[in-house]
Structure formats: structure tokens, C-alpha cells
Amino acid sequence: MKTASHLFGCLALLGLFVIEDPFYCSGPTPDHRSLAITYLEQGRHQQALTAANRAIRQDRKDGSLHLIVALAHLGKNETKDAFAALEQAVLTEPDNPQIHTTLRQIFLKEERFDRARDIFSSLLRQKPDSGLAQAGLGWAYMNLGDEEEALQLLEQAVAHADSNIFAHIQLSHIYTRHERIEEAIQVLQNALKKNRHNQQLLLTLGECLLEQDRLKEADHSFEKALRSSATRAATAIRIAQLYYARDLRRKAIEYYEQAVDYGPHAPLLLNNLAWTYAEEGIELDHALQLSLQTLKADADNVVYLDTYAELLYKKGQYDRAIILMRQALELEHEDGAHYQYLQEQMQKFRLALQEEGSLSSRPTTP
């Protein structure tokens, strides 16, 4: 069963929103579209399906209505009917990039790239010169592991005069995986000539530049992405993660701190920042305060407990670190993903405490 948040994530891509009172209509014709979306939100999938089909009879050229039908079928676990509606959506409006984006999101959630391949192949047979169809089919092949076919289709897609940003980004990913970094950078820079402030292009370019250790250029691209972002905290976190993955922790800290400044202070963000400080062995008192906030939000989270214990260990408070680690081990099941790691942490803390005791018991030299 699909959650309401998943359904509305897809609908938001199409700019579809529920009216304040969809059951009230001042005009002669009921607003079946808004009714269908409201029913989806309420989990009333059969009613949503009925309303969406009525809306289609009123406007047969609106592909987004078929997407609503597809989401209603998915809510009823009617996968075959859902995929048929998805195909009808893209065939109804083959040049609508928002519909293509929504289709890809649905297929990604469903992990049905084989069905995505079939639908985009059908569209490409009808519109052989469609850059959107080429990009969608290339994306499907890429997720199916056929990068040779994906590469050919995506190169064709970016060659279009009206080529879309998605095709450039996917092609850059393939080039990067095959260590063709300069070509990946060139593809992204070409796309940026027409879309200078596109956040995703700038982030992807920054990541490619990091691969080549072109740190100044990467940071410049990241800063431009941050300035262009409507969700600066999330963008700053993404940049921090890219730097962290390259073991550039000081830069990761810089962007994590920016994310904290933008707010809101999500516990996971505070934990990641505190942990990065711990790894660098700097600003430990500040990091302890950050970590303490995460435990106030979720005292039984073993990841947050581990971060706080690590910081205490870094400050030489081994006995307190052991107490916290014991608590974490009590919370984590022996088959849990973190259990072995937490055991190793406990061993590290105990060894440090033993060594401290051994040093303090040695007689001083007269």
C-alpha cells in the first residue's frame, strides 16, 4: 500500500493541489480533478479512481489525469492497471517534461525499470526524435545495468537543441562511472549555458570537479548552487555530504554549520555535525552540546548515543563513554545493524580506561 506522502510527492511534481473545499462547487460542473486528489489524500482509492475517470471524460487531453488514475490503482495494489494508466499519461502529453519526471519517480519507487523501458520504448517508436523519450529510455536502461544502450540514448538526448537538464545529468553520471570526468564536466557546463542557476546541474558539476581535486572550482559551483536554492538547509547538507565522502571534513563542517544556520535543527543534521567534529578532534565542547540536543530529541537512538560517547572518549572521559555505550548495546539487538560496531566501540573505550589506570598506577620517578 502506498503512503499518502508518496502519492502527494508525485502529484506535487505536476503542480496538482487540493482545493480548500473540493466538495463544494459554485459552478455547473463538479471539479472531479480536485475531488480525486482529495480522495487520494484520504486513502479512498476507489473514489479517487471514479472521480479521475470522470475528469478524463471532461478533458481527454490532460495527461496528468491519467497519472492520478495510476496513483489510485497503485493505492489499490493494482499494478497492471497502474502501469497502463502511466503509459496513457505519457502518450497523451508526450512533450510534457513534468509528466516524464513524475513517471520516473513512480517507477523508481516501484523499482520497475523494466516497465519504464517498455513505456518509453513505445513512446520513442511514436516520436523517434523525442529527446524526453530518449532520456527516459536511457535512464531505464541505466537502471537495468545496460550502460552501453543508456549511453547511446542519452548522448542522442543531449544533442537535441531543446535537450533537457535530466539527460545531461544522467549522461554525466555514466561518464563519471567510466572515469570520463572531463567529458562529464563538459556536458554539465554545456547545460549550464542555458540554465545558469540550475541547482542540480551546479551540484553535479561540483561533485565532478571534486573527483578531479579541483577544489576551488568545486566550491564555487557549490556556492552558486546554494545561492540558487529554495531549500538552502537541504542543499548545504548535500554539499557537506559530498565533501565528507571525499574525506574533506573541514569543508563538510563548514557546510553543515551553514545548514544549522538556515534551520530547522533536525537531530540527524546535528548528529552528523557533532560526529564530524569528533573525527577531526576539534570544537569538542561545541560538538557535545550539539550531540546533547539530539539525545533530548531521541534518547534511545543508538547512533546518537554513539556520537555522544565518542565525544566523551575524545575528551578523555572514558568511564562516562562506557556507561553510554552500555546503554546503546542494551538498546541494539544482537542481530542489529550497529551491534558489532558498538561492541568494537565498547572495547576501544575499555582499553583506553585500562591504559589510563595503568599509567596512573605506575610509580613516579624520584
N, C-alpha and C positions, 0 to 999 in steps of 0.2 A: 504494500500500500504506500503510495507516495504522500509525503507530508505537504501541508499547505504551504510551507515556506519554499519547498521545491517548485510547486506549481506557480507560485507568485514570482519566484525568481525568473522563470521562463516568461511569464506574462509581462513582467516589468521591462524586459528587453524590447517588447513591442509597444511599450507606452500604453498598455491597457490598464486602466484603474477602475475600481468600483465607484459608482456614483454614491452620493450620501444616502439616498433612499431609492434604490433601484425598483422597489415595488410600487413606487408612486410615479405615474406618468401623466404629465399635463397635456401631452399631445394625443392625436388619434391612434398612433401606433406604439405598442409597447416596446421598450428598449430591451430586446432579448439578449443583446450582447452583454449589457451590464448585469442582467439577471443571471446569465450563465457564469460570469466571473464571480458574482456573489455566491452562487451555489457551490462553485469550486472551493471558495474560501471556507464554506461551512461543511465541506466534505459530502455534499449531496450530489454525487456524481451523475446519477441518472437524470435528475432535474437539470443539471448543468448541460448534459448532452441534449436533452429535449430543447432547451432554450437556445443553445448554439445552433442546432439544426434549423430552428425557426428563423434565426438571424441570417443563416445562409440563404434561405429561400427569399429573404428580403434583399440581400446583396451577395450575389454569386461571384463577384469579382474580388472579394476581400479574403485573401489567403489566411489572414490571422484568425479568422473564424474557424477554419479547419484545424488550426493549432489548438484552439480551445476544445474542439471535439477530441483531438488526440489526447489532451491532458485529462479530459473527463474519462476517456477509455482507459488511460493508464491508471487513474484512480480506482477503476473497477477491475484492474488487473487483466484487461482485455488487450493484450499486446498486439495481436494481429490487426485488430481494428484500429488501434492507435497508430501503427506504422502506415496503414493505408491512408489515414487522415493526414499524416505528416507528408506523405508523397503528394496528396492532393493540394496541400498548402503551398508547396514549392512550385507545383505545376500551375497553380492559379496565379501566383505572382513570382515568376522566375527571376525577376530582376530586383527583388526587394531584399536588400542586404540584411535587414533586421530579421526576416523570416529565416534566412540561411543561418544567422547567428543562433537563433532560438533552436533550430533543428539540431545544430551541432551540440548545443548544451544538453538537449534531451538525450541524444544518442550517447553522449559522454556519460550522463548519469545512468543510463540503462546499460552501458558497456556493450552496445550493439553496433559495432563499427561495420560488421558485415552488411547489416540492413542499411546503414548510411551509404555504403558503397553502392548498393543496388539502386537506391533512390537517386543519388547524384549521377550515377551512370545513365539512368533513364532520362534525367533532365538533360544531360550532355548530348544524348542522341537527338533530342528535340531541338537543342540550342547548341550546336557544335562550337560556336565562338563565345560561349558564356564564360567569362573569367570567374564569376562566382561559382559556377558549377565545377569548373576545373579545380578551383581552390578547395571546394568541399570534397571532391573526389580524391584529390591529393592528400587531404587531411585524413580521410578514411583509410586510404592505403597505408599512410604512415603509421596509423594506429594498429593496422593489421600486420605490420612488420615488413611490408613491401616498399622499401625506401627507394628502390630504383624507379618503380612506377610513380611513386609520390613525387620524386624529384622532377621527372619529366612534366607531370601535370602542373606542378607549382611554378616551374620555370615558364611554362606557357601562360599561366595565370598572371604572373608579374609583367609579362611582355605586353599585356593589354594597355592601351592608353588610359583606360579608366580602371586600372588594376586596384584591388582593394588592399588595405593595410594587413588584413589577416593573412593573405597569401605571402606577403613579404616576410612577415614574422615567422610563418611556418617554414618557408624556404631557408631563412637564416638559421633556424634550429637544425635543419638537416645538414647544411654546410658546416655548422659548428661541430656536430657529432662526427663529421668526416674530416675534421681538422682543416677545413677550408675557411679559416676565420676571416681572412681578408675579403673573400667573396661575400661572406655573411655581413660584414661591416658595410660593404659597398651596396648590397641590396637594401639594407636599412637606411643608409644615407640617401639613396635614390628616393625611397618612400618619404623621407623627411623633407625633401624639396617641396613636396606638395602639402605635407602635413607637419609643419614645423613644430607644433606644440602637442603632438600626439603622445600621450603619456606612455602607452605601451611600447611604441616604437623607441622612445628615448630610454626606457628601462632596458629593453632588449639590446639596444646599441651599447649601453653602459656595461651590460653583462659581457658582451663580446669583447669590448675593449679591455675589461678586466682579464679575460682569458689571455690577452697579449701583454699583460702587465703595463698597459698604457693608462696609468692610474690617474694622471691629471685630466686626460680626455674623458675617462670614465666618470670621474667625479663631476665634471662639467655637464655631462649628459644627464647624470642623476639629479643634479641641482635643477636643471631645466625641467625634468620630469616632475620634480617636487613642486616647482612653482606653477606648473600647469595642472596639478592635481586638484580635484574637487574633494578628495578624501586624503588629506596630507598625512594624517597619522598612519593610515594603512600603507601609503606609498613609502613613507620613511621606514616603516618596519620591513617592507620588502627590500629596500636598498640595504638596510642593516644586515638582513639575512644573506644577501649576495656577497657583501664584504666578509661576513663571518665564514661563509663557505670557502672563501679564499684565504682563511686564517689571518685576515686583516682586522683584528679585533678592535684596535683603537678606532678605526673608521666605523666599525659596527656600533661601537659605543656612542660615537658622535651622532649617528642617525637614530639609534634607539632613544637617546636623550631628546632629540628633536620630536620623536613620536610622543614621548611623555609630555613635552611642552604643548603639543597640539591637543592631547587628550582624546577621549577619556582614558583613564588609567586602568586598562584591562590587566588582571592579575598575570596573565601569561606574558605580556609585554614587560611588566616589572620584573618577573622572574628571569626572563631572558637577559635583561639588562644587568640584573644582580649577578647572574651566573657568569656573564662575560667579564664583569669587574673581578669576580673571584678568580677566573682563569688568568687574568692579567696581573692579579695581586695588587690592585690599586683601589683607592677610594673605598676601602672595606667597610668603614663605618656607614658611609652613604649607602653602600650596597646592602648592608644589614637592615637598614631602615626600609629600603625597597622590598627586601625579602619578607620582612615582618608584615608589610601590608598585604602580601599575597597570602600569608597564613591567616591573617584576620579574615580574608575573603573565603578561604577554603583550608581549614586547619588539618584536614585529613588527606590532603593531596601529597602523595609521596614524592612527587617531583619538586614541589615547593619545599617540603621538609628537607630533601637532599640539598637543595641550594643553600638553605639557612645553615645546615650542618657543615657544609663545605666552607662557608664563610667563617664560621666559628673555628674550624680547623685551621684555616689560613691565619687567623688571629691567635693561634696557639691555645685555644680553649677546647682541648681535646675531650675532657670529661663531658662537657655540655654537648659537644658534637656527637659523642657516643650515645647519650641519652636520646637525642633526636633521631639518630639512626635506628636505635632500638624501636622507637615508636613507628618509624617508617616500615621497618621489617614486620612489625606486628600487623600493620595495615595491608601490606602486599602479600598476596597469596604465593605459595611456593612455586606455582606454575605461572605466576605473573610475569609480564614482560620486563619488569625492572628488578626482579628479585635477585638474580645473580649479581647484577651491578651493585645493588645496595649491600649485598654481602661483602663485596670487594671494598666498598667504601668503609664498612664497619671494620674490616681487617686493617685498612690503612689508618683509621683513627686510633685503633687499639695499639697498633705498632708504634705510632707516634707517642702515645701516652706512656708506653713501656720504656721507650728510649728516653723520654723526659725524666721518668722516675729513675732510670739507670744513671743518668748524668747527675741528678741531684743527690744520689746516694754515694757517689764517689768521694773519697776523702780529698780535701783540699791540700795543695802542696804548701808546706810551711815556708 
